[in-house]
Amino acid sequence: WDWIYGESPSFDIQLEKRFDWGEIQLLLKLKNGKIEKAWAYTDAMDELFIKAIPENLVNIQFDSKEISFNIKNIQTTDDRKKMILDIAEWLKNKKF
């Protein structure tokens, strides 16, 4: 609903990946080499873990290793940890 009818974010970078548990889409707005704002969307049945991602990316360098590190360290339940680690591993060596 937010994407279609509500806020259509203005972003600079769009990253997408399909995993066995669902697809993730990260939208990043950059300023001076740092992430100024972030959005995360998923079609996963368990979407609650996704809400922690944007707040953990704001004000960090736009660097794949730093992004991966911040996502990997999100505190979550054991059943959601695999999804967080999947996302962190995907982004760890991504070339921007």
WOPE-V125432 format. One record per residue. N is the residue number from 1. PHI is phi in radians with two decimals (NA if undefined). PSI is psi in radians with two decimals (* if undefined). NEAR is the number of other ideal C-beta (glycine too) atoms within 8 Angstrom. Layout:
n = [N	N]
phi = [PHI	PHI]
psi = [PSI	PSI]
near = [NEAR	NEAR]
//
This chain:
n = [1	2	3	4	5	6	7	8	9	10	11	12	13	14	15	16	17	18	19	20	21	22	23	24	25	26	27	28	29	30	31	32	33	34	35	36	37	38	39	40	41	42	43	44	45	46	47	48	49	50	51	52	53	54	55	56	57	58	59	60	61	62	63	64	65	66	67	68	69	70	71	72	73	74	75	76	77	78	79	80	81	82	83	84	85	86	87	88	89	90	91	92	93	94	95	96]
phi = [NA	-0.99	-1.22	-1.39	-1.90	-1.68	-1.37	-1.77	-1.14	-1.61	-2.36	-1.82	-2.24	-2.19	-2.14	-2.35	-2.73	-1.78	-1.95	-1.17	-1.65	2.55	-1.76	-2.14	-2.28	-1.94	-2.06	-2.22	-1.86	-1.93	-2.62	0.95	1.39	-2.05	-1.41	-1.50	-2.66	-2.44	-2.30	-2.38	-2.28	-2.63	-1.84	-1.13	-1.12	-1.81	-1.70	-1.07	-1.12	-1.19	-1.17	-1.40	-1.13	-0.98	-1.16	-1.57	-1.89	-1.18	1.25	-1.90	-1.07	-1.39	-2.45	-1.02	-1.20	-1.21	-1.08	-1.03	-1.02	-1.17	-1.22	-1.02	-1.62	-1.19	-1.37	-2.68	-1.27	-1.01	-1.25	-1.72	-1.08	-1.04	-1.15	-1.08	-1.16	-1.04	-1.15	-1.06	-1.14	-1.04	-1.47	-0.97	-1.98	-1.20	-1.65	-1.77]
psi = [-0.82	-0.73	-0.76	-0.81	-0.46	-2.13	2.10	1.71	2.54	2.06	2.86	-0.59	2.37	2.18	2.31	2.56	2.43	2.23	3.05	-0.38	-0.15	-3.14	2.55	2.53	2.15	2.28	2.26	2.33	2.21	2.62	2.13	0.69	0.08	2.73	2.02	-0.64	2.60	2.59	2.56	2.33	2.63	2.73	0.20	2.57	-0.60	1.65	-0.09	-0.61	-0.46	-0.45	-0.41	-0.33	-0.93	-0.76	-0.36	-0.03	-0.32	2.36	0.36	2.82	2.51	1.42	2.29	-0.72	-0.69	-0.71	-0.83	-0.79	-0.81	-0.64	-0.77	-0.53	0.18	2.24	2.21	3.06	2.78	-0.66	-0.32	-0.21	-0.64	-0.72	-0.75	-0.78	-0.63	-0.81	-0.79	-0.76	-0.71	-0.74	-0.30	-0.78	0.36	2.37	2.11	*]
near = [5	6	7	5	4	7	5	5	8	4	10	5	10	8	9	8	8	5	11	2	9	9	10	13	10	12	12	15	12	11	6	4	6	10	14	8	10	13	10	12	9	10	5	11	5	9	8	6	12	11	8	10	14	11	7	10	12	10	5	11	7	11	7	11	7	9	13	12	9	11	14	9	7	11	4	8	5	4	6	11	9	8	12	13	9	10	13	12	8	9	11	9	4	8	4	5]
//
